[in-house]
């Protein structure tokens, strides 16, 4: 079904114009005077060929002029396509879409409810469930196939089972260079050729800038390869307040912006015009243990601030929200996920991953939480849509006509607006019935209702298939592809 994202954000702006200028000045100073360590040979040579100042072998200083040139050459609009064009999403300005993230190494088992390692079946079933949930706009491959030990086989299985079970855009990180090249070959085969894939990229890739200020060999080479192919690539960074960045959020934002902009420069020097998406995945450290906190409200504040800076530079932006540190799908999971997703969406972040299904420091994914988060996202979308004010919606003439002490149930105006004015009025997980009706139906809580919805999707939903002839060819090309059962009964 077509995605329902794309509403405009930007209502929440944590920085004043003066703040933005201060952040920008700090970013430029860091890049020009402190620099970035570049361990990727391909990327280092690109910086050298472009005339960057290089000290101590691989310490690259990025001048303001080089930064501006690369920001200008990076597209301010990136369209991430679905195999079904109804699922295309446009990253530009403050357009906002929310979806899954990963890659979790555990799932909550559908039969036992217990945490267990995730497998190939889970990759496929997660994609299928997500495909049926209309407020989840894209699929970042969200679980890891733990039964596969050969690194070169991991990526083709992750991406194949994503492609086979959703027609929405698919994005993911990469575990090996051979896997990356094979996924690109696979996607090109499905698209009908590399040129067609570039024209309608239904797949994109996440690399990483390592905090603090490091383009490493592995991710740097991944980024260079994707840029040379002309495919969309995200260059996020993950400085942790009080650990890999200064403890203050303002400093963390500066690091986020400087580091991801170094990735933008990297892609543009390798292939000018590469569709590059800057990104932030930062959060705060638990000062008791120095561990990563995924559900902290400060995470949403940081990512919202970076969103404002991305809009200042007119660059598409990949962000993070919707996670929880809870170990089960409970009240904590609800309020942490809901507050994080709403705040980050209100900032106008374009592509908000991790917003559906994740929990426990991003280590575990839940099928039921996908359904519950989809309802959170439907309400988020309603907030972004705002309150429409015009003569029809004010309905002054109607109020004058109906007069005091009368109701509006039978009015044409009510019929006209009743379905579009509110968020989803028939949700799958939450219950709005009177207590007596709720009790008659079994007194089911939100988790139970979400669980039933998941089972219904797995039994009845039909995802858009890969063309059978192409599918057969893919299995010939990649004999390491494993079968998957998406019925939920395995």
C-alpha positions in Angstrom: 0.0 0.0 0.0 1.3 3.6 -0.6 3.1 5.3 2.2 1.4 8.1 4.1 4.5 10.1 5.0 5.8 13.3 3.6 4.2 15.9 5.7 6.1 19.1 6.5 7.9 19.4 9.8 10.0 22.3 11.0 7.7 23.5 13.7 10.3 22.7 16.4 13.4 24.7 16.0 15.8 24.3 19.0 18.2 27.0 17.7 17.8 30.7 17.2 19.4 32.2 14.0 22.3 33.4 16.2 22.7 29.8 17.5 22.8 28.4 14.0 25.5 30.9 13.0 27.6 30.0 16.0 27.3 26.3 15.3 28.2 26.8 11.7 31.3 28.8 12.6 32.4 26.1 15.1 31.9 23.4 12.4 34.0 25.3 9.8 36.7 26.0 12.4 37.0 22.3 13.3 37.1 21.1 9.7 39.7 23.7 8.6 42.0 23.7 11.6 41.6 20.4 13.4 40.6 18.2 10.5 39.6 14.6 9.9 41.7 11.5 9.9 41.2 9.6 6.6 42.3 5.9 6.5 40.5 5.1 3.2 43.0 5.2 0.4 40.4 6.0 -2.3 39.0 8.8 -0.2 42.4 10.2 0.8 43.5 10.4 -2.8 40.3 12.2 -3.6 41.0 14.8 -1.0 44.6 15.1 -2.2 43.6 15.5 -5.8 41.2 18.2 -4.9 43.9 20.2 -3.1 43.0 19.6 0.5 45.8 20.3 3.0 47.0 17.0 4.3 49.3 16.7 7.4 50.9 13.8 9.2 50.0 11.4 6.4 46.3 11.3 6.6 45.0 14.3 8.6 42.9 16.2 6.1 42.0 19.8 6.6 38.8 20.9 4.8 38.7 24.6 3.9 35.6 26.6 3.9 35.7 27.0 0.1 36.0 23.2 -0.4 33.1 22.7 2.1 30.9 25.2 0.3 31.7 23.7 -3.1 30.8 20.2 -2.0 27.6 21.3 -0.3 26.6 23.1 -3.5 27.3 20.0 -5.6 25.4 17.6 -3.4 21.7 17.4 -4.4 19.4 19.2 -2.1 16.6 16.9 -3.2 17.0 13.1 -3.1 14.2 10.7 -4.3 14.4 7.3 -2.7 12.2 5.0 -4.8 10.1 2.0 -4.0 9.8 -0.9 -6.4 6.2 0.4 -6.5 6.3 4.1 -7.5 3.5 4.8 -5.1 6.1 4.2 -2.4 8.6 6.8 -3.6 9.7 9.3 -0.9 11.3 12.7 -1.5 13.9 14.0 0.9 13.9 17.7 0.6 13.4 20.7 2.9 11.4 19.6 5.9 9.5 16.7 4.2 9.3 14.0 6.9 9.2 10.2 6.6 9.6 7.6 9.4 10.5 3.9 9.2 12.4 1.0 10.6 16.1 0.8 11.6 18.6 -1.7 12.7 20.4 -4.0 12.6 19.1 -5.8 15.8 20.6 -9.1 16.6 17.6 -10.4 18.6 13.8 -10.6 18.2 10.9 -11.2 20.5 9.7 -14.6 19.4 6.1 -14.6 18.1 5.3 -17.9 19.8 7.0 -17.6 23.1 7.4 -13.9 23.5 11.0 -14.6 24.7 14.1 -12.9 23.3 16.0 -15.1 20.8 18.6 -14.5 18.1 17.2 -13.3 14.8 17.4 -15.4 11.6 16.8 -15.1 7.8 13.1 -15.8 8.4 12.9 -12.8 10.6 14.4 -10.5 7.9 11.7 -11.6 5.5 8.8 -11.5 8.0 9.8 -8.1 9.4 9.8 -6.8 5.8 6.4 -8.3 5.1 4.8 -7.0 8.3 6.3 -3.5 7.7 5.0 -3.6 4.1 1.4 -3.8 5.3 1.8 -0.9 7.8 1.0 2.3 5.9 2.7 4.9 8.2 6.0 3.1 8.1 7.4 4.7 5.0 10.6 2.6 4.3 12.5 -0.5 5.4 15.9 -0.2 6.9 16.8 -3.8 7.2 16.2 -4.2 10.9 17.5 -7.6 12.0 20.6 -9.7 11.4 20.5 -13.3 10.1 22.6 -14.9 12.9 22.6 -18.4 11.3 24.9 -17.1 8.5 28.5 -17.1 9.4 30.1 -16.4 6.0 30.4 -12.6 5.8 30.0 -12.6 2.0 26.6 -14.2 2.3 25.1 -12.0 5.0 24.4 -8.9 2.9 22.8 -10.7 -0.1 20.4 -12.6 2.2 19.5 -9.5 4.1 18.8 -7.4 1.1 17.2 -10.1 -1.1 14.6 -11.0 1.5 13.9 -7.3 2.0 13.4 -6.8 -1.8 11.2 -9.9 -2.0 8.9 -8.9 0.8 8.3 -5.1 0.4 7.8 -2.7 -2.4 8.9 0.2 -0.2 12.4 1.7 -0.3 15.1 -0.6 1.2 18.1 0.8 2.9 20.8 -0.9 5.0 24.3 -1.0 6.3 26.9 -3.3 4.8 29.0 -6.0 6.4 31.5 -6.7 3.6 32.8 -5.3 0.3 31.9 -8.4 -1.7 28.4 -8.3 -0.2 28.0 -4.7 -1.1 29.0 -5.3 -4.7 26.7 -8.3 -4.9 23.7 -6.3 -3.5 24.3 -3.7 -6.2 24.4 -6.4 -8.9 21.2 -7.9 -7.5 19.4 -4.6 -7.4 20.5 -3.8 -10.9 19.2 -7.1 -12.1 15.8 -6.4 -10.5 15.7 -2.9 -11.9 16.6 -4.0 -15.5 20.1 -2.6 -15.6 22.4 -0.2 -13.7 21.2 2.9 -15.5 17.6 2.1 -14.5 18.7 1.5 -11.0 20.4 4.9 -10.9 17.3 6.5 -12.4 15.0 4.9 -9.8 17.1 3.8 -6.9 14.9 1.5 -4.7 17.9 0.7 -2.6 20.4 2.9 -0.7 23.2 2.3 1.7 24.4 3.4 5.1 28.1 3.9 5.8 29.5 5.7 8.8 31.9 8.4 9.9 33.6 7.2 13.1 33.5 9.6 16.0 35.6 11.5 16.7 36.5 12.7 13.2 37.6 9.6 11.5 36.9 8.2 8.0 38.1 4.7 8.5 39.3 2.2 5.9 36.3 -0.1 5.7 33.4 2.4 5.8 35.4 4.9 3.8 35.9 2.4 1.0 32.2 1.4 1.1 31.3 5.1 0.7 33.7 5.5 -2.2 32.3 2.5 -4.0 28.6 3.6 -3.6 29.5 7.1 -4.7 31.2 5.8 -7.8 28.1 3.9 -8.6 26.0 7.1 -8.3 23.6 5.5 -5.8 22.2 7.2 -2.7 24.4 6.9 0.4 24.0 8.1 4.0 27.1 9.3 5.8 25.9 9.4 9.4 27.9 9.9 12.6 27.3 8.8 16.2 29.2 10.9 18.8 28.0 10.0 22.3 27.6 12.8 24.8 30.2 12.4 27.6 32.0 9.5 25.8 33.1 10.2 22.2 32.0 13.8 22.3 32.0 16.5 25.0 29.1 16.0 27.4 27.1 19.1 26.4 24.5 18.8 23.7 25.6 21.9 21.8 29.1 20.5 21.4 27.7 17.1 20.4 25.6 18.9 17.7 28.8 20.6 16.4 30.6 17.3 16.2 27.6 15.7 14.4 27.4 18.4 11.8 31.2 18.6 11.2 31.6 14.9 10.9 28.7 14.2 8.6 29.7 17.2 6.4 33.1 15.6 6.0 31.3 12.6 4.6 29.4 14.9 2.2 32.7 16.4 1.0 34.1 12.9 0.6 31.3 11.7 -1.7 31.3 14.9 -3.8 35.1 14.8 -4.3 34.8 11.1 -5.5 31.8 11.7 -7.7 30.3 15.1 -8.0 26.5 15.0 -7.7 26.3 11.8 -5.7 22.9 11.7 -3.9 24.3 12.0 -0.4 22.2 12.2 2.8 23.9 13.6 5.9 22.9 12.0 9.1 23.0 11.8 12.9 22.6 8.8 15.2 23.9 10.3 18.4 22.6 10.2 21.9 23.8 10.5 25.5 25.8 8.2 27.6 24.4 6.8 30.9 26.7 8.5 33.3 26.5 5.5 35.7 27.8 3.0 33.2 28.9 5.1 30.2 26.6 2.9 28.1 24.5 4.0 25.1 20.9 5.2 25.9 18.5 4.9 23.0 15.3 6.2 24.5 16.6 9.4 26.1 14.7 12.5 25.2 18.0 14.3 24.7 18.6 12.0 21.7 15.5 13.5 20.0 16.7 17.0 21.0 20.1 16.4 19.5 18.8 14.9 16.3 16.3 17.8 16.0 19.1 20.3 16.3 21.1 18.6 13.6 17.9 18.6 11.5 17.8 22.4 11.7 21.4 22.6 10.6 20.8 20.3 7.7 18.0 22.5 6.5 20.4 25.5 6.9 22.8 23.8 4.5 19.9 22.6 2.3 20.9 19.0 2.5 18.7 15.9 2.9 18.9 14.5 6.4 18.7 11.0 7.9 17.9 11.0 11.6 17.0 8.7 14.5 14.0 8.4 16.8 11.4 6.0 18.3 13.7 3.7 20.2 13.3 2.6 23.8 15.6 1.2 26.4 12.8 -1.0 27.7 13.3 -4.7 27.5 9.6 -5.4 26.8 6.8 -3.6 25.0 5.4 -1.7 27.9 4.6 1.8 29.0 8.2 2.9 29.0 8.5 1.7 25.4 5.4 3.7 24.5 6.3 7.0 26.0 10.0 6.9 25.0 9.2 5.9 21.4 6.3 8.3 21.1 8.0 11.4 22.5 11.2 10.8 20.4 9.4 10.2 17.1 7.1 13.2 17.5 9.8 15.7 18.5 12.2 14.6 15.7 9.4 14.7 13.2 8.4 18.2 14.3 12.0 19.3 13.6 11.5 18.4 9.9 14.0 15.6 9.7 13.6 13.9 6.3 14.3 10.3 6.8 13.8 9.1 10.4 15.0 5.6 10.9 14.7 3.4 14.0 11.2 4.7 14.5 9.4 1.4 14.4 10.0 -1.9 16.1 13.3 -1.4 18.0 13.9 -1.7 21.8 16.5 -2.6 24.4 19.3 -0.2 23.3 18.6 -1.1 19.6 19.6 -4.8 20.3 16.1 -6.3 19.9 13.3 -6.0 17.4 9.6 -6.7 18.1 6.9 -7.6 15.6 4.3 -6.3 17.9 6.1 -3.0 18.4 6.1 -2.5 14.7 2.3 -2.4 14.8 2.2 -0.2 17.9 4.8 2.2 16.5 2.8 2.4 13.2 0.0 3.9 15.3 2.4 6.3 17.0 3.5 7.4 13.5 -0.1 7.9 12.4 -0.6 10.3 15.2 2.7 11.9 14.5 1.6 12.4 10.9 -1.6 14.0 12.1 0.3 16.5 14.3 2.5 17.4 11.4 -0.5 18.0 9.2 -1.7 20.7 11.6 -5.0 22.4 11.8 -6.4 23.7 8.5 -7.9 27.1 8.9 -10.3 28.4 6.2 -13.9 29.4 5.9 -15.0 25.8 5.5 -13.1 24.4 8.5 -14.0 27.4 10.7 -17.7 26.6 9.8 -19.0 29.9 11.0 -22.0 29.9 8.7 -22.9 26.4 9.9 -22.6 27.3 13.6 -24.9 30.3 12.9 -27.4 28.1 11.1 -27.5 25.3 13.7 -27.6 27.7 16.6 -27.3 27.1 20.3 -28.3 23.8 22.1 -28.3 21.7 18.9 -25.9 19.1 17.6 -24.0 18.5 14.3 -24.2 14.8 13.9 -26.5 14.9 10.8 -24.9 17.8 9.0 -23.2 17.3 5.6 -20.2 19.1 6.9 -19.7 16.4 9.5 -19.9 13.7 6.9 -17.5 15.5 4.6 -14.8 16.0 7.2 -15.3 13.1 9.7 -12.8 10.7 8.1 -10.0 13.1 7.1 -9.9 15.4 10.1 -8.7 12.9 12.7 -5.9 10.4 13.0 -6.7 6.7 12.3 -10.0 6.1 14.1 -9.8 2.3 13.8 -6.4 1.4 15.2 -5.2 -2.1 15.5 -3.5 -2.0 18.9 -5.2 0.6 21.1 -8.8 0.1 22.2 -11.4 2.9 22.4 -14.5 0.8 23.1 -16.6 1.0 26.3 -15.3 -1.3 29.1 -18.2 -3.7 28.6 -17.5 -4.2 24.9 -13.8 -4.5 25.6 -14.4 -7.2 28.2 -16.8 -9.1 25.9 -14.0 -9.2 23.3 -11.6 -10.7 25.8 -10.1 -7.8 27.7 -7.1 -7.7 25.4 -4.3 -5.2 26.0 -2.4 -3.4 23.3 0.3 -6.0 23.0 -2.2 -8.8 22.5 -4.1 -6.8 19.8 -0.8 -6.0 18.1 0.2 -9.6 18.2 -3.0 -10.7 16.5 -2.5 -8.0 13.8 1.0 -9.4 13.1 -0.3 -12.9 12.7 -3.1 -11.7 10.4 -0.6 -9.8 8.2 1.7 -12.8 7.9 -1.2 -15.1 7.0 -3.0 -12.7 4.6 -0.8 -9.9 3.2 0.6 -10.3 -0.2 3.8 -8.3 -0.9 4.7 -7.2 -4.4 6.8 -10.2 -5.8 10.0 -10.0 -7.7 9.4 -11.1 -11.3 9.7 -14.9 -11.3 12.2 -15.0 -14.2 14.4 -12.4 -12.5 14.0 -14.2 -9.2 15.2 -17.5 -10.8 18.2 -15.7 -12.3 19.1 -14.2 -8.9 19.1 -17.6 -7.3 21.4 -18.8 -10.1 23.7 -15.8 -9.7 23.8 -16.1 -5.9 23.5 -19.8 -4.8 24.1 -18.7 -1.2 20.5 -17.2 -1.0 18.6 -19.0 1.7 14.8 -19.8 1.7 12.5 -18.0 4.1 9.1 -18.9 5.5 7.0 -15.7 6.0 3.8 -17.5 7.3 4.8 -17.0 10.9 4.2 -20.7 11.5 7.8 -21.9 11.2 
